[in-house]
Amino acid sequence: MRRPLYGWLTAEAISLTGTRVSMVALPLFVLAESGSALRTGLVALAEMLPLVLLKVLGGPIIDQVGARRVALTCDTLSVLVIGAIPLLHEAGVLSFPAFLALVAVAGGLRGPSDAAKHAMVPALVAQAGVPMERATGLHSTVERTSGMLGAGLGGLLVAAVGPTTALLVDALSFGAAALVLAWATTSMRPAATESGDAPREPYLRQLREGWDFLRGDRVLVGITVMVALTNLIDVAWSSVLVPVWGTETAGIEGGAARVGLLFAVFSGTSALGAVCAATWAARLPRYATYVGAFLLCGAPRFFVVAFDSPLTAVLVVIGIGGFAAGFINPVLGAVIFERIPAPLVGRVSSLTTACCFALMPLGGLLGGVLVSQVGLGTTMLVAGVAYLAVTMVPALDPRWREMDERRGPDQPVGGQRENVAAS
C-alpha cells in the first residue's frame, strides 16, 4: 500500500515549501528592519540552536511515542508560533528579543518534527515495497522542487507584500501538512513501543544506545562530520551571503528577486537531478556519485559570486551545481538507513541529523561576522575553499568505499546489530 508514502511526500512538499518561503523572508525581514548582517546571523543562530538540541533529545521519544504523533503535534504547534510573528509585528509590539524568542521556539518545534518525519522512512518504504533509493530519491525530488517553488514564491511575496505576510504562508503550510499527513498515515500499524507492547527503557539508556551505535560505525561518523561542516557553510551561504549579495547588487526589492531567483534555479535543477537519482541511483556506484556531485555543487558557486561574475554566469554555475546536488541526498540517505537497525531508527537517525545540524546555528553568525570584517568577496573565497576541503578529504578514507555495498534491511553492519540487541 503506497498511500502513506505518497501522502508523506505530499505533506513534506507543503511543509518544505513554506519553510523555504521563511528562509527568504526571515533574513530579508531583519535586513529591512535593521540593515544589520550581524543581526541576520543572530536570527539564524536563534532558530538553529534549539532545532539541533531538540533533534538530539527527541530521538528516544520518537522511538517510544511514535514518529507520526511527534510530527503531527509539532507541526500543529508551529502554526501558532510562526503565525504570531507577523501578527505581533502588525500590532507594533514585536521587539527584536521577542522576535528572536519566537524564532527559537519555531526552531525547537521543527527539530523533532523533522526528525520524526525522517524516522518514518523505513516503515513507509517497507509498506510501499519500493527500493530505498527510490524513496530517498523521491523525497529529495520533493525537497528540491519545494525549495524551487518556495524560493520563488518567497521572493515574489517579499517584493510584493513584504516579508511579514510571507511568514503567514509558512505558518499555514505547517497546518496543511499536518492535515495531509494525518489523513495519509491512518492505516500505518503502530510500532510495538508505540502501542505499549514493549517495556519502556530508561530515557538516558535509550539515548546512549543510539549514540553507541552511531559512533561505532565509521562510515556513518564520517558522513555525519562531513555533512555537519558543509551545513555550516551552507547556512552562511543561504542566510547571510546570498541575501547580502542580493541587496548589495540590487537593493532590498531587487535583491529579494535575485535571491529568490538564485534559490529557485538551484532548487529546480536539484529537483531534476533528484528525479534522475530516483530513477537510476539504485544502479549507480555510490562512492563515485558522491565525489562527482560534490565537486560540481560545492566550491564553484562560491567562486563565481566571489569574482563578481554577471548574473547569467552565476545562474549557469548554480544550475549545474544544483543538478549535481540532486544526487547527494538519495545516495547518502540510502547508505544511512541501510546501516541502522529498525529498533534504533528514531534514536540513531535523530542523532545523525542532529549532529549534521550541530554547526548550523553558527553558520549565519559566522557568515555575518566574516562579511562585516573582510567583505563579501573574501568571505565567498574562504567558504569555497573550505567546502572543497571538507567534502573531498573524508572521501580519501578507504572505508568510504563501503558506500557501494547494498545492504538488506536485516543485514548487520560490522556485527553491531547483534551487539545492540544484546545490550
N, C-alpha and C positions, 0 to 999 in steps of 0.2 A: 504494500500500500504506500503510495507516494504522496498522498495529500499532506501529511505532516512535513515532509521535506520541502515541498514546493510552497506550502504555507509559511514555513520558517524563512525560506528565501524571500518571500513577498514581504513579510514583516521586517526583515533585515533591510530590504530595499527602501521601505518607507522611513525607517528609523535612521539609516545611514544618509539618506538624502537630507533629512532635517539636520543631522549633525554637521554635514558639510556646509549647509547654509550658515550655521552658527560659527563654523571655522572662518568663514569670510566676514560675518557680521561682527563678531566679538572684537577682533583686533582693530577693525575699522571704526567701531564704536568708540574704543579707547583713544585711537588716534584723532578722531573727530572732536572728542570732548577735551583732550589734554594735549595732543600733539607729541606725546612722550613715548619713545621707543622703549624706555625702561619700564614704564607703567604697563605697556603692552606685554612685556616679558613677565611682569608680576602676575598678570591675569592668567597667562599660560601656566605659571607655577601654581597658582591657587586652584586651577582646575585639575592639573595632572597629579599633584601630590596625594590628595585623598583618593583619587582614582586608583593609583598604584597600591596604596596601603590597603584599601578595602578589597582589591582583587586578591591580594595575598591572604587576608583574613577570612575572606568569604568562601575559599575552596572547600573546607570541611562542611560548611553549612550547605553548600550546593550538593555535595555527595549525600548528606543526611536528609535534608528537607526536600530536595528535588530541584533540578535546574529550571524546570518550567515555572514553578512557583516563585522562585527568586527573580527570574526575568520579568514576569508579569507584575510583581509587586514594585520592583524598582522603576519600571517604565511608567507605571501609573503615578507614582510619586514625582517622577521627573516632570510630568505635565504641570504640576502645581509650582514646582520650584523655578523652572525656566520661564514659565508664564508670568511669574511675579516680577521678573526683571523689567520688561517693557511697561508693565502696569505701574510699578513704583516710579519709573523714570518719567512717565507721562504725568504722574501726580506731583512731580517735583520733590520727592522725598528720598531719592536714591543717591546716597552718598557713595564715594568710592570704596570705603571699608565695607559698607553693606553690599555693594556690588560684588566685591571680592568674596564675601561670605556666601552669597547665593551661588556664585560660580563654583566655589569649593563644594557646597552641598550637591550641586548638579554633578560635579565630577565624582563625588563619593557614591552617588547612586548609579552612575554609568559604569563604574568599575565592576561591581558584582553582576550587574545586568549583562555586560559584555561577556564576562567570564562564564555566566550561566548559559548564555546562548551558544558560546563556543563549546561548552561541555556537552551540549545536546547532539553534537555532530555524529559521534559513533552510533548512538541509538537510532538517529534518523537514517543514517546510511544502511544500517542493518535492516531496518524495516522496509526501506525502499529497494534494497537489493541492487545497489549500484557500486561501482568501484570507488574507493576513497578519493582518488584523483579527480573523478568526475564530480563528486560532491564539493570538494575543495575548489575545483576549477569553476563550478557554477557559482559558489559563494564569492569567489574572487571577481567573477564577472559582474555579479550584483553589486559588490562593493565598489568596483571601478566605475560602473555605469551610474550608480547613485552618486558617486563623487563628481562625475562629469555634470550630471543634471543639477545636483545640489550646488556645485560651484557656480555654474552659470546662473541658476536661479538666485543664489545669494548675491552675486554681483549685480544682477538686474534689480533685485529688491532694494539693496542698499542705495543704488543710484537713483531709483525711482521714488521710494518712500522712506528711506533711512534705515539704519541698522536695527533700531529697536523693533520696528514692525517685522523685520526679517526674523528676529528671535521668536516671535509668536508662531511662525511656521515650524520652527524646531520643536517648540512645546507641543503643538498639535500633532506633530509626527510621532511622538512617543505614545500618545493616546491611541492613534490609529494603528500603530504597530502592535500594541498590546492586545487590541481587539482581534486583529488578524491572527496573531499567534495563539491566543486563547481558543479561537474557533478551530484552527487547523490542527491543533495537537490534542484535542479532547480524547482521541482514540488511543493515544500512546499509553502503554502499560507502565504504571509506576515502577521504579526500581524497588528492590527489596527494602532498602533503607528508608525510602520514601513512604512505603506502605506500612512500616513498623514491624516487618517480619524478621529483621536482623537486629542483633544487640547494638546499642549505641556505645561506641568507644569514646573515651575522653577526648575533648576537643583538641587539646595540645598534642595528644598522641597521633590523632589523625593528621594534624598539620605536620608533625615530624615525619610521619611515614611518607607523605608526599615529597617533602624536602629530601629525605634519604634516597628515594628512588631517583629524583631528578639529578642530584649531584653524583650518583653512581653511574650515570650514562654520559660518557664523554662527548658523544655526538650531540645529545640534547644540550649539554652545558655549552658546547662551542656555538651552536646555533643561537642559544639564548643570549650569550655575551655579545655575539656579533650583531644581532638584531637590536639589543639594548643600545649599542653605540650608534648604529645607523638611525635609530629612532630619535636619539638625542639631537643628531644633526638635522633630521627631517623636521622636527618640531621647530628648531631655529629657522629653517627654510620657510615653512608654511606659516608660522605665526608671527614672524618678525621680518625676515629677509625679503620675502616676496612682497608683503604689504608695504614695506619701506621703499623697495624698488618701484612699486606701482605709484606711490604717492610722490616720490622724488621726480619721476619722469612725466607724470600726467596729472598731479593734484589729487584731491580726495575723490571727486566723482569719476574723473578719467582713470584714476588709479584703481578704483573699485571695478571698473570694467576690465582693465588689464589683468588684475588679479583673478577675477572670475574667468576670463578667457584662458589664462595660463593653466589654472587648475582644471578647467573643463577639457582642454586639449590633452593634458596628461592623463586625466581620468578616462577620457573617451578612448584614447589609444590603448590604455591599460585594459579597458574592458574588452577591446578587440583581442589583445594578447591573451587575456584570461579565457575568452571563448576558444581560442586555439589550444590553450593549455587543457581545458576541459575535454577537448576532442582528442588530443594527441599525447598529453602528458604521461599517460599510463604506458606509452611505448618509448618515451624519450629517456636518454640517460640523465639521471637527476643531477649528478655532480657537474657535468659539462653544461647543463642548462643553467644551473646556479651561477657558475663562473661567467658565462657569456652574458646572462641577463644583468648581473650587477656591473659588469664593465660598461654596458651601454646606458644603464639608468642611473648610475651613481654620479661620478665626478663631472661628466660633460655638462650637465645642466647648470652647475655652479660656475664652471669656467666661462660658458657662453654669456652669462649675465655679468660676470666679473669684468670681462673685456668690453662692456658697453656695446654689445652687438645690437644690430637692428632687431625690431620686434619680430620680423619674419624669421630671421635666423634663430632667435630664441625659441619660437614656437616649433620650428622644424626639429631642433635638438630635443625639446621637451616631448614632442610626439614620438620620436624614435625611442627615447628612454622610457616613455610610458608603455609602449608596446612590449618592450623587453621586461618591464616590471610586472606585466600581467602574468608572466610565467613563474614568478618567485613564490607567491603565497600558495598556489596549488602544490608546488613541489615540497616546500618546507612544511606545509600543513599535513600532507600525507605522511611525510617522514615522522613528524612528531606524533601524530595519532597512532601510527603503527607501532610505536615503541612504548606506549603507555598501556598498562593493563586496565581492563574495564572497571574494576572496583576503585581505581585511583584516578579516573579521568577528571573528575571535578577538582581534586586537590592538585594533581600534577599540572594539568592544563592551566589552572588558575595561577599557580606558582610560575609556570613558564611565561605566560603572558604578562604577569605582574613584573617579573624580572626584565622582560623585554621593554616594559613601560617604565622601569625604575628610574632611568635617567631623563625621561621626557619632561618631568617638572622643571628640570634645569635648562632645557633646550631653549625655551623662549627667553629666559633670563640671560643665558649665555649669549644668545644672539643679540639681545638688546644692549648688553654691556659692550660687546665687540664692535657693533655698529657705532655706538656712542664714542668709543675710544679710537678706533683705527679706520672707520669709514666702511661703507657698504662693499666697495670693490675688494679691498684686502680681506674682509671677512668672508666673502664668497670664495676667494682663492684658498684660504686656510681650510674652510669647510670642505671644498672639493678634494684637496689632498688627503684630508683626514678620512673622508668617505672611501676613497680608493684604498687606503691602507687597511681600514677595519674590515672591508669586505674580502680583500684578497689574501691578507696574511693568514687568517684562520684556515682558509681553504688549502694551504700548503701542508696541513696535518694529514698524513695518510689515512687516519681513521675516518676522515670525511668521505672517503670513497665508499664507506658503508651505506651512504645515502642511496646508492644504486641497488641495494638489496631490498627487494619487495618482501614484506613480512605479512603473514596471515594474522588475523585477529587473536589467535590463540598461541602464536609462536613466541616463546620467550626471547628477550633481548639480553644476551650475556648472562643468562641464568638468574636475572634479577626478579623475574616474575615469581619464581618459586620461593626466593628469599623473602619477598614481600608477603606472600601468603603464609609463610611460616612464622612471621614476626608477631 
